[in-house]
């Protein structure tokens, strides 16, 4: 009986030390891992929609609270600012819309001075290969450049894809969602939170 009790105590100590070590390693690596994920996944999309900046939009990103989800957890809008001489002249952030195969994630760049779209980049989709997946092609994404933010876009405003109406509409919906967020939170976005 004494031997069993000794083993239980030793195993408990080993588990406690292991758990504390894992928690400490997680706390130390959490920030660098998130930054690396952003740098490798989001940065190419940000670079595709913004240009002419002298800062690091990934490092300078700001999170703006925009509400709560269905479970009551806070939801933040992650904004990537483009700055020149310390002044924000453009921003990029993601919007989402429903396509044929599911959600379409679109990184949208906004030129704040000209009040137009500087570009879009598709960051996630599950559209049909060879058909709806053509939303990633330059011919489609470039048709958003320079579009005014004065009104919501429709598929008539861009080079919509023939045979992929839902994919085109989902992309436009994602851009319009991002446009609406910019309109609603513009002051916070420009001020950086």
SVG drawing of the C-alpha trace seen along z (x, -y; Angstrom):
<svg xmlns="http://www.w3.org/2000/svg" viewBox="-26 -62 36 64">
<polyline fill="none" stroke="black" stroke-width="0.4" points="0.0,0.0 2.9,-2.3 4.5,-1.7 1.3,-2.6 0.9,-5.8 4.6,-6.6 3.9,-6.0 0.8,-8.2 2.7,-11.1 5.6,-10.8 3.3,-10.6 1.3,-13.6 4.5,-15.6 5.7,-14.6 2.3,-15.6 2.3,-18.9 5.8,-19.9 5.0,-18.8 1.8,-20.8 3.5,-23.9 6.4,-23.6 3.9,-23.3 2.0,-26.3 5.2,-28.4 6.3,-27.4 2.9,-28.2 3.0,-31.7 6.5,-32.4 5.8,-31.2 2.2,-32.4 3.2,-35.9 6.0,-34.8 3.9,-32.0 0.9,-34.3 3.3,-36.9 4.9,-34.2 1.4,-33.0 0.4,-36.5 3.7,-37.1 3.4,-34.0 -0.4,-33.8 -1.7,-37.4 1.3,-39.4 1.2,-38.2 -2.4,-39.3 -1.7,-42.7 1.2,-43.3 -1.1,-42.5 -3.6,-45.2 -1.4,-47.9 1.7,-49.6 3.9,-52.7 4.1,-52.3 7.3,-52.7 6.1,-50.7 5.4,-47.0 1.5,-46.7 1.7,-43.3 3.6,-44.6 1.5,-47.8 -1.8,-46.0 -4.5,-47.1 -7.5,-45.3 -10.8,-47.2 -13.6,-45.8 -16.7,-45.5 -19.1,-43.5 -19.6,-39.9 -20.2,-36.6 -23.1,-34.2 -21.3,-32.9 -20.7,-36.4 -17.0,-36.4 -15.6,-39.8 -15.0,-40.1 -12.2,-42.3 -11.5,-43.7 -7.8,-43.2 -6.7,-46.2 -3.4,-46.4 -2.4,-50.1 -0.2,-51.4 1.7,-54.5 4.0,-57.0 5.9,-59.3 3.9,-58.0 0.6,-58.9 -2.0,-56.3 -3.0,-56.7 -4.5,-53.2 -5.7,-50.2 -6.4,-46.5 -8.6,-44.1 -10.7,-41.0 -14.3,-40.7 -16.3,-37.5 -19.2,-36.5 -21.0,-33.3 -20.0,-31.7 -21.1,-28.4 -18.8,-26.2 -18.9,-28.1 -17.4,-31.3 -15.0,-33.4 -12.4,-35.4 -11.2,-38.6 -8.4,-40.9 -9.6,-44.4 -7.3,-47.4 -8.7,-50.9 -7.1,-54.1 -8.3,-56.5 -7.3,-59.7 -9.0,-58.8 -11.8,-57.0 -11.5,-54.0 -10.5,-50.3 -6.7,-49.9 -7.1,-46.2 -8.4,-42.8 -6.8,-39.4 -8.8,-36.2 -7.4,-34.7 -9.7,-31.7 -12.4,-29.9 -13.7,-26.4 -15.1,-27.2 -15.2,-24.7 -11.8,-24.3 -11.7,-25.7 -15.0,-27.5 -15.6,-29.5 -12.0,-29.2 -11.2,-31.6 -12.0,-34.4 -8.3,-34.2 -7.3,-35.2 -5.9,-38.7 -8.5,-39.5 -11.2,-39.2 -9.4,-40.7 -8.0,-43.7 -11.6,-44.7 -12.1,-46.0 -9.2,-48.4 -10.1,-52.0 -13.8,-51.4 -15.3,-54.2 -16.5,-53.6 -19.4,-56.0 -21.8,-53.1 -22.0,-49.3 -20.7,-47.3 -22.7,-44.9 -21.5,-42.3 -22.3,-44.8 -19.4,-47.0 -16.7,-44.4 -15.7,-41.7 -18.0,-39.0 -17.1,-35.4 -19.4,-33.7 -20.7,-30.5 -19.6,-31.4 -22.3,-33.9 -22.4,-32.8 -18.6,-33.0 -18.7,-36.5 -21.5,-37.6 -19.8,-36.2 -16.6,-38.1 -18.6,-41.3 -20.5,-40.6 -17.2,-40.2 -15.9,-43.5 -19.2,-45.2 -19.0,-43.8 -15.4,-45.3 -16.6,-48.6 -19.4,-48.7 -17.0,-48.1 -14.7,-50.9 -17.7,-53.2 -18.9,-52.3 -15.5,-52.3 -13.6,-54.8 -12.5,-57.1 -11.2,-54.3 -9.5,-52.7 -7.7,-55.9 -6.7,-56.7 -5.4,-53.1 -7.9,-51.8"/>
</svg>
